[in-house]
Amino acid sequence: MRSTVRIGITGLARSGKTALLTSVAANLLVLSAGRPTLPALSEQLRGRRLQVSVAPAAASAIPRFDFASHMAALAADPPRWPARTMAVSLLALDLDLPREGLLAPFAAQRRRLEFLDYPGEWLLDLPLLSQDFADWSEATLRRLEAAEIAEIARPFMAFVRGLPAGAKADEALTATGHRLYTDLLRRLRDEAGWAFLQPGRFLMPPPGAPPPWTEFFPLPGRSPLATLMQSRFNAYVETVRHDLMSPMFGDLDGLVVLTDLLSALNQGQSAFADAQAALAAAADALRWDGSWTEWLAAFARLQLPPRSIGRVAFVATKADHIATRQRTNLAALMRRVTRIPDGGATSAVFSVAAVRCTEDVVETLAGRPVSAVRGRIIGEPRPARFYPGEVPDHPPDAAFWQHRFLALPDFEPMRLPDAGRGGIPQLGLDSLLAFLLTDVL
């Protein structure tokens, strides 16, 4: 029999979950074959040989992560980024780990390591647990008044502002408002690069037909229509609360929250402010400490409070897109945005490239050597050197947005050594795994 350790992998839109899970599986399997693909993890093993295999499919309702096809994309010539996953999936690995010290003569520890690909859109629903409908509506509409998205938000905002003060609880109005609001969320994600979009299940609905109470939208005031929207919002929040105690989310031993902070910086002030708000809200929602307030609130609902997640890692991805001297700044920026203390035992911050697409080089800029990267931009015939610019170590001030201090091209993945049989070149993934698996190892 194997004891199971489950780690959730979630993140903001286009943060690289699929690439990370593919690299985790590939590099653990190659480490098992004796190749030093994950140095920080090898150090924790202290000479023990970790045996890793893909677990056989069990009687689980969660679809399996398609490791083979994603690996094939990265191992192709030219290599391709894996297709984005659009639903929950599970990567399961079986680990056999020899014991140490006085326990060394006994049988190896047997673990099943499960990585749950959990939609980041659902993670961003957690802050709704501490909000009521009126406050959420006011805050959402304020954000939608930003000048940068005025054109995208115009159809929905015109609809809301055109409703009479005493609008009736009419299903036709409800359907129209819900459709306009959902279309707005999709455009904000796809065109403006926003990530803090609630309710998240509007963008990534769970399997099955949506219940009728999922049709609502932010609406201020005290009209009969607003009362109907409030009742549906409350039903939605109860579903989110129930999910915390479900096997899908409530049984996590660890959680990884990915975000592409670099692209948010590159897209501009509005996109970065949105990513900053999303990360701060997620970090606050995940600070479950088993307090008396939580226990009393759960008792009032005749439920158990959510089990504290043992280890939470906030990860800034695409760390290889910037020069080596800027990566410390990227981790510091993530730490300040999430307010995660340095050196914590249960929460930590990382900058990672799960699939490397550049190598570090030195470039000459205005006659002076600078730290740069070298990679192949998608569609270009040969690799080129590139100076990406500067990454601030704290949320940028106004001067940063007045000039383009950072530029990020779209690189293709590195060619894999030995067609993938030698693992996937990575940056920082070994340190992330060493943190997550400390209690296992």
N, C-alpha and C positions, 0 to 999 in steps of 0.2 A: 504494500500500500504506500501511496505517496501523499505527503501533506502538500497542500496547495497554497501558493503565494500569488496573489493577484495584484497587478499594477495597472492602473488606468493611464492611458495615454490620450490626452486631450489637448486642445489648443485653439487659438484664434484662427480665422480663415486663412488658408494657404500657408500654414506655418510649418508644414513638412512632416506630418504624422506618418504618412505612408513610407517616405524615405527613411525615417528613423526606425520604424518597426522592421523594415527590410534589412537595414544595416545591423540592427540588434541581432536578428536571427542569423544572418550570414556570418557575422564576426564571432558569435558564441559557438557556432558549429565549427568554424575554422580553429578557434582556440582549443576546442575539444580535440582536434586533430593534431595539436602540438605546435601551432604557429602563433607567435606573439603578437596578435592583432589588437589586443586590449591590455596595454602595459599596466595601467592602474589596477585593473581587475586581477591580473597575474600576480601583482605584488600582494594583494589580499589573500590569494590562495596559498602563499608561502610554500611553493613547491608542490602542492597537491595537484593531481591531474583531474580536472573537471571533465566529466563525460556529459555531452549534450546531444539530444536527438529531438526531432520534431515529434510531438506527442500524437498518438493515433486519435482520430476523430472520436469524440465521446458522444453520448446521447444528450447533446446540448442544443438549445434552440438558437443560440447565437451563431451566425455564419462564421466560417473559418477565414482568417486572413489569407489572401491568395499570395503567399510568399513566392511560389515558383514563378508566376507570371511577372511579378514586380522585379524579381531577381533577373529574369530573362531580359527585361527592358534595360536594366543597368548594364548587363553583360553584352548587349548588342554592339554592333559596329556600324555606325557611330552609336554610342550609348544614349539612351533616352530616359527622361525622368518618368518614374512610375505614374500610372493614371491615378487621379485623386479618388480616394474611397468616399462613397456617399452614404454609408450606413454603418451601423455598429458591426464590428468584427472582432474575432479573438485569435490571437497567436499563442499557441500552447507549446512549451518546450519541456522535456523531461531532463532533469539534472540528477546526476549521481556524483556525490562529493565525498571523498575519503575523510574519515575523522582524524583528529589530531591528538597528540599527547597520550594520556592513559587510555583513551577510547580508540586509539588507532587500530587495535586488533579486531574491533567490531566491524560489522557490515557498514558500508557507505550510507551516508544520509541520502534519502530519495525524496526529491522535491518535484512538483509540477509547477512550473513558472508560467503564469498566464498573463499576457498583456492584452488588455481590453482597449480597443480603439473606440474611444468615447467621443461623441460629437462635441466640439467646443461650443456650439450653439446652445447645447443643453447646460453646459457649465455656467453660462452667463445667465441662466434662469435662477440660479441659487440666490442672488441678491433680492429677488422678488419675495422671498420668504419673510423679509423684514420690512416690506412696504405695503401700504394700502393702495387701492386703485386710484384715489384722488391724487395722492402724492406722485405716484408713478406717471399718471397722465400729465400732470403739470410739468414734471421734469422732462418727460419725453418730448412734449411739444416745444419746450424751451430749446432743447437741443436741435430740433428740426427747424428752428428759426435762423440757424447759422447761415451767413451770407454765402458761404462756399457751396452749399447744397440747395440754394433757393430754387433753382430750376427743377432739380430732381423732386423736391418736396412739394412743388406747387400744386399738383392735382389733389393730393390728399389734404393739404392744408386748406385749400379752397373749399373742399367738401366739408371739413370740420367747421370752418368759420361760417359757412353758409347755412348750417343747421339752425333752426329756430331755438330760442331759449327753452321752450317746453317741448322739445322733439319727442314724439311718441315712440314707444317700444315697438318699432316696426321691423319685420324681418327683411324687407327689401332694403331699407336703410342700413340695417346691420350687415347684410351681404355686400352691399356696395362699399361701405366703409372698410370692412375687413379686406376686401379685394384690393382696394386702393392702398391700404396700409401695408399689406403683404408685398405688393408690387414695389412699394417704396423701399421696404427693407432689402429686397433683392437688388434693386438698383444702387442703394447705398453700399452694399457689399461688393457688387461687381464693377461699378463705375467710379465710386468715390473711395473705395478701399477701406470702408468702415467695418468695424468688428463688433462693437458694443451695441448689438441689435436685439431687442427683446420684444416679444417672447421668442426664444431661440427655436422652439419647435415649429414656429411658423415657417422657418427657413429649412429646418431639417426634421420633418415630422416623423414620429415613430411608425413602425409597420401597422398596417390595418387602416380601416376607414376612420377619419377624424370624428370624434364626438361633436355634436352640435354646439356644445358650449365653448369650443375652440374658436368660434367666430366672434371676435370682439376687436376693439381698437381703442386707443387712448382718447378719452372724451371728458373734458372738465364739466363742472356744473352739476345741477341736481335734477335734471330732466328725467322723465320715465325711461328714455333711451339710455341715459348715463347709468341709471339704476340697473338696467338689464346688463350693460357692459360690466358693471361692478360685480354682479353675481357670477357672470361667466369668468371674469378674472379670478375671483375667489376659488372657483372650481379648478381652474388651471393651476393656481398656486398649491392647492391641496394635492394635485397630481405630482407636482414637483416635490412636495414634502414626502409623499409616499415613495417616490423613487429613491430618496435618500436611504430608506430602510430596505430597499429591494436588493436582490442579489446583483443587479446590474451596477449599482453604485455603492450601496451600503456595505458591501463586503470587500472593499478595496483595502489592501495593506499599504499601498503606496500610490502616488499620483504624480504624473508629469504634466505640467502645463506649458505648452510650446507657444511661442509668438515670434513673428518676424518683425522685430523692432526696427531693423535696418530699413526695410521697405517702407514702414510707416514714416521714418525720418525722411526718406527720399521722396515720399509722396507729398509731404507738406505739413503745415501746422495743424490743419483740421484733422487729417488722418492720424497724426501722432497723438493729438489730444484725445481722440476716440480710443486708440489703443491703450493709452495711459489710463483712461477711465475704466476700460474693460479689465485690465490687469489688476488695478487697485480694488475694484469690486470683487473680482474672483478671489484675490488674496484675502480680503476681509471675510468673505463668505466661507472660506476654508479654514478659518481660525476657530475650529471646534476644540474647546478645551475641557469639556465635561463639566462646565460650571453649574452651580445650583439653578441659575436662571433657565438653562437648557433643560435640566431635569424636571423642574416644576412645569415648564411649558409643555414638555412631552407628556407628563402625568395628566395635565388637564385635557390632553387629546387621547388619553389612554393608549399611548404609544411609547416605545423606547426611544431615547434620543439617538441621533446618528452616532455610530461608532467612530471614534477619532481615527483618522488616517495616519498610519505610523510615520510615513515620510512623504513630504511634498517637495518637488523640485520645480522651480520656475526656470525655463530654458529659453534663452535667446538663440534663434537658429541662424543659419547662413554665416557663421562666424568666419568661414574661410573667404568670404567676399571682401573682407577688409584686411588691412595689413596687420601683421602680428602685434605691432605696438599699439594698435587700437582695440584689441580684443579685451584687454583689461578694462578699458573705458566702457565697452559694451556690457560687460558683467556688472560694473558699478552702476550703470544707468538702469539696468533691470532691477538691481537691489533697491535703488531709490524709488523706483516706480511702485514696486510691490511692498516696500517697507519690511523686507526680510532681513533680520539681523545677521551679521557676519559670524560664521563659525557655529551656527545652530546645529543641534543634533537631529532635529526632525524636519527642518526646512532649510533649503539651500538654493542658491542661484548659480546657473552655469551658462557659458556661451559655448555653443556646439555646432559643428558641421557633421551631421551623421553620414553624409556622402560627400566627400571632398570633391571640389571641382576646380580648385586652384592650388598652386604651390607658392611658397613665400620666396620673394626675390628682392633685390635692391635695385632701385631705379634712380636715375639722375634727374632732378627737377631744379631748374634755374641754377645749374652748376653744382648742386649739393645732393649727396646721396639720401634717399628716402626709402622707407620700408614700403614695398609694393607687393602685388600678387601677379601671377601669370596663369592664364587659363584660356580656354577656347570659348568665345562667345557663340551662342547658338546661331547657326547659319554661316559662320565664318570658316574659311578653309584651313586656317592654322592658328595656333595659340598666339596670344599677344600679352605684353606686359601692361599693367593697368595700375594707376594710382587712384584708389577709390575716394580719398579725402579723409576728413576728420569725423570722429564720433565723439559727442560730448559725454562726459561721465555723470551728468545730471540733466534733468529736463531742460531743453534748450531755452535760452532767453530770446528776446526779439531780434537781436543781432544775427543769430543763427539763421533765422528764416528770411532775412533780407538778402542773403547770399547763398549760393549753392555750395555748401561745404562738403557735400557727400553725393556721389553718383554710383549707382549700382547697375552694371550690365547683367544680362541674363546669360549665365554660363551654362554649358552642358556638363554633365558629370565626367569625372576622370575615366579614362580607360581602366578597366579592372584588371589587376594582375591575374594571370592564369585563367582568364575568362570567368573570374569570380570565385574560383576555387581557392584563391589566396586571400579571400576576405574583401572587405570594402574599405578603402582608405577613409579615415575619419579624423575628426579633431574634437577632443573633449568628450566623446561618447564613452570612453573607458572610465573617466572620472565620474560621469553621471551614473553608470551602471554600478561602479564600486560603492557609491553612496546609497543607491536603491537596494542593493543586495547585501549590505553590511550585516544585517541580522541573519540572513540566510547563510552567509559564508563564515 
